[in-house]
Amino acid sequence: GAAAKQVTASDTRVIIQVAKRTKRKAVTTVIGMDTVPGLKLKEASKAFSKRFAGSSSVKDAPGGKKEIIIQGDHMDAVAQMVVDKFKVAGDCVFMDIEGEFVPYK
């Protein structure tokens, strides 16, 4: 509608985290894809599923935001894909490495 929120490029912040699960399993969480202008989360999730041959879903994160969860440890590859496929600037993508946010360049 007319009151749609305008998102500027500076608002875009994508954070990629990997959480360990049982045994050798891991999940990759992509937070902030909803801040990318003109991107549908469901389509992004489908693209991640295809690329990493695993399940990918959109979940509600705390604070009313949404996050994409991908099965497996794909931190670097996800960062690469976010920059290349979804045209997000490299300095807007952060990887959570042991609690430290490292910009992807």
Backbone bond lengths (Angstrom), bond angles and torsions (degrees), N, CA, C in turn:
res aa  C-N    CA-C-N  psi(-1)  N-CA   C-N-CA  omega(-1)  CA-C   N-CA-C  phi
1 G - - - 1.437 - - 1.505 111.51 -
2 A 1.295 116.39 -171.18 1.457 121.88 -177.56 1.524 111.27 -68.80
3 A 1.339 115.84 -26.29 1.464 119.30 -177.12 1.526 111.92 -94.19
4 A 1.336 116.52 21.74 1.470 119.61 -179.55 1.527 109.97 -63.90
5 K 1.306 115.35 140.25 1.461 120.52 -176.46 1.531 109.86 -73.76
6 Q 1.295 116.94 128.90 1.461 121.16 177.20 1.528 108.88 -84.27
7 V 1.325 116.11 130.75 1.461 120.28 179.32 1.518 108.18 -110.06
8 T 1.322 116.46 121.69 1.460 119.42 178.00 1.523 108.83 -92.65
9 A 1.319 116.22 163.78 1.464 120.47 -176.46 1.528 111.09 -61.13
10 S 1.330 117.43 -30.76 1.461 120.08 -177.17 1.535 112.05 -71.82
11 D 1.349 117.09 -17.68 1.459 120.74 179.09 1.526 112.41 -78.47
12 T 1.330 116.03 -14.91 1.460 120.41 -174.37 1.524 110.45 -77.06
13 R 1.342 115.47 118.30 1.468 120.80 175.07 1.511 107.73 -139.88
14 V 1.320 115.81 116.68 1.456 120.89 179.80 1.520 107.88 -110.92
15 I 1.335 116.84 125.23 1.464 121.66 -179.74 1.524 108.26 -115.38
16 I 1.325 115.69 131.58 1.466 120.79 -178.75 1.521 108.47 -115.08
17 Q 1.344 116.52 125.39 1.460 121.79 -179.50 1.518 109.47 -127.23
18 V 1.332 115.75 151.72 1.466 120.11 172.98 1.521 107.49 -119.78
19 A 1.344 116.04 126.88 1.457 120.85 178.34 1.519 108.19 -112.96
20 K 1.309 116.06 135.88 1.462 120.54 178.14 1.524 108.97 -78.50
21 R 1.331 115.27 142.57 1.454 120.71 174.01 1.521 107.74 -113.99
22 T 1.308 116.55 -150.78 1.462 119.30 -178.41 1.527 110.73 -69.94
23 K 1.309 115.92 150.36 1.468 123.67 177.54 1.521 111.85 47.03
24 R 1.344 117.66 -116.41 1.461 119.19 -177.08 1.523 112.55 -104.83
25 K 1.308 116.91 16.18 1.464 120.50 -178.09 1.527 110.43 -85.66
26 A 1.341 114.35 152.08 1.458 119.91 177.40 1.525 108.75 -146.57
27 V 1.324 116.43 159.11 1.460 120.88 172.21 1.522 108.50 -127.67
28 T 1.313 115.81 141.24 1.459 122.06 176.96 1.522 107.44 -102.00
29 T 1.331 116.73 127.13 1.459 121.61 -179.95 1.522 109.08 -111.02
30 V 1.331 116.52 129.54 1.462 121.78 177.91 1.522 107.12 -111.82
31 I 1.331 115.82 112.56 1.469 121.62 -177.70 1.526 108.38 -106.31
32 G 1.322 116.46 137.85 1.461 119.71 173.54 1.519 114.64 97.16
33 M 1.337 117.78 6.77 1.467 118.43 176.87 1.530 110.44 -67.09
34 D 1.352 116.68 -20.17 1.463 119.38 177.93 1.535 111.68 -72.68
35 T 1.341 117.79 -8.54 1.465 120.22 177.46 1.523 111.85 -91.20
36 V 1.347 116.70 -4.47 1.465 120.35 179.03 1.532 108.31 -80.57
37 P 1.355 117.77 122.86 1.471 119.82 -176.61 1.531 111.66 -63.13
38 G 1.325 115.78 136.92 1.464 121.71 173.93 1.521 115.39 68.16
39 L 1.329 117.91 25.32 1.462 120.48 -179.45 1.524 109.68 -116.46
40 K 1.322 116.49 129.36 1.458 120.78 175.15 1.522 108.37 -92.29
41 L 1.340 116.66 126.71 1.466 120.82 -176.40 1.522 112.20 -61.45
42 K 1.315 116.61 -37.22 1.459 120.41 -178.72 1.537 109.85 -62.45
43 E 1.326 116.74 -41.14 1.467 120.66 179.43 1.519 110.80 -67.94
44 A 1.340 116.41 -40.18 1.460 120.41 178.27 1.530 109.88 -62.90
45 S 1.321 115.58 -42.70 1.462 120.99 179.68 1.527 110.74 -60.55
46 K 1.334 116.03 -42.69 1.460 121.23 178.91 1.530 110.56 -63.00
47 A 1.321 116.22 -41.08 1.470 120.96 179.98 1.532 110.33 -64.02
48 F 1.342 116.94 -41.25 1.469 120.82 177.95 1.530 110.10 -63.71
49 S 1.342 116.85 -41.50 1.465 121.20 179.18 1.521 111.01 -58.05
50 K 1.336 115.01 -46.48 1.465 120.39 -179.42 1.523 111.09 -63.62
51 R 1.325 115.54 -45.85 1.467 121.08 -174.26 1.533 112.06 -67.61
52 F 1.343 117.29 -38.63 1.468 119.99 -173.95 1.523 113.39 -106.71
53 A 1.339 116.81 8.48 1.461 122.06 175.62 1.528 112.57 48.01
54 G 1.317 116.24 44.95 1.466 120.78 178.27 1.509 108.97 -150.98
55 S 1.311 115.82 172.07 1.454 120.35 -179.51 1.527 110.65 -68.84
56 S 1.311 116.02 144.05 1.457 121.97 177.10 1.512 107.36 -143.25
57 S 1.337 117.31 135.43 1.457 119.10 -177.46 1.519 110.95 -143.01
58 V 1.335 115.48 160.69 1.466 122.23 177.08 1.520 107.39 -101.14
59 K 1.335 116.41 124.80 1.472 121.12 -179.69 1.522 109.38 -121.71
60 D 1.323 114.76 155.21 1.465 119.63 174.50 1.512 108.58 -80.80
61 A 1.326 116.35 126.77 1.462 121.63 177.82 1.529 108.14 -97.89
62 P 1.340 116.70 162.78 1.471 118.89 177.13 1.527 110.80 -59.53
63 G 1.310 116.37 146.54 1.461 120.24 178.22 1.520 112.72 86.94
64 G 1.335 116.98 16.96 1.459 119.84 175.90 1.515 115.02 77.23
65 K 1.319 117.30 3.53 1.462 120.34 179.22 1.530 109.57 -88.00
66 K 1.316 115.46 172.05 1.461 120.23 177.27 1.516 108.99 -122.87
67 E 1.338 115.98 149.42 1.460 120.36 178.41 1.528 109.04 -133.62
68 I 1.323 115.50 156.70 1.458 120.93 177.85 1.521 107.59 -107.25
69 I 1.334 116.18 130.95 1.463 121.07 -179.26 1.519 108.70 -113.56
70 I 1.335 116.43 127.14 1.460 122.15 -178.22 1.520 108.27 -120.12
71 Q 1.326 117.63 134.96 1.455 119.99 178.50 1.521 110.00 -72.01
72 G 1.329 115.71 135.27 1.460 121.53 176.63 1.519 112.34 101.13
73 D 1.328 115.93 167.60 1.469 122.90 -179.28 1.525 108.43 -96.49
74 H 1.330 116.75 100.72 1.469 120.74 -176.07 1.523 111.35 -129.32
75 M 1.326 118.78 34.10 1.458 120.96 -170.97 1.533 113.72 -52.57
76 D 1.332 117.38 -55.60 1.471 120.06 -175.77 1.525 111.75 -65.87
77 A 1.327 115.96 -43.12 1.462 120.32 -177.73 1.531 111.14 -65.58
78 V 1.337 116.69 -37.51 1.470 120.33 177.88 1.521 109.69 -65.29
79 A 1.338 116.77 -44.24 1.466 120.85 178.77 1.528 110.09 -58.35
80 Q 1.323 116.24 -45.68 1.468 122.01 179.00 1.532 110.43 -59.27
81 M 1.334 115.59 -45.04 1.464 120.39 -177.61 1.529 111.88 -67.64
82 V 1.339 117.23 -38.85 1.472 121.18 179.02 1.522 109.72 -61.11
83 V 1.335 116.35 -41.07 1.467 120.85 -179.21 1.532 110.90 -71.44
84 D 1.353 116.51 -47.88 1.469 119.91 -174.88 1.521 113.17 -74.53
85 K 1.336 116.51 -52.98 1.466 120.19 -171.90 1.528 113.09 -79.79
86 F 1.341 116.81 -41.50 1.466 119.70 -174.63 1.520 112.57 -98.82
87 K 1.319 117.09 6.77 1.477 123.43 173.40 1.532 113.29 54.61
88 V 1.335 116.31 44.60 1.460 121.12 175.77 1.524 106.99 -96.81
89 A 1.331 117.41 135.45 1.468 120.45 -179.27 1.523 109.99 -61.95
90 G 1.327 116.84 141.35 1.459 122.12 -177.32 1.518 113.32 -58.19
91 D 1.341 116.81 -31.52 1.478 118.73 -178.82 1.534 112.16 -82.86
92 C 1.323 117.47 1.48 1.473 121.43 173.83 1.526 111.10 -99.39
93 V 1.342 116.08 -6.37 1.457 120.72 -177.76 1.530 108.45 -104.76
94 F 1.336 116.54 125.35 1.465 120.87 -178.49 1.518 109.58 -120.83
95 M 1.327 116.20 139.21 1.460 120.87 176.21 1.521 108.28 -107.82
96 D 1.319 116.26 129.71 1.461 122.33 -179.46 1.524 108.18 -87.44
97 I 1.334 115.57 96.82 1.458 120.53 -179.57 1.529 107.88 -105.96
98 E 1.340 115.45 106.73 1.462 122.95 -178.00 1.527 112.37 50.11
99 G 1.329 115.64 47.03 1.458 120.84 175.79 1.516 114.66 83.34
100 E 1.343 117.62 -2.45 1.454 121.21 -179.59 1.521 108.61 -107.17
101 F 1.335 117.38 129.79 1.455 120.33 -179.90 1.520 109.74 -86.77
102 V 1.330 115.74 112.48 1.453 121.29 -178.01 1.526 107.82 -107.32
103 P 1.347 117.91 123.04 1.477 119.22 179.10 1.525 109.92 -66.23
104 Y 1.325 115.43 142.70 1.464 120.19 178.22 1.521 107.99 -91.36
105 K 1.328 116.54 122.95 1.478 119.34 178.44 1.497 108.29 -132.73
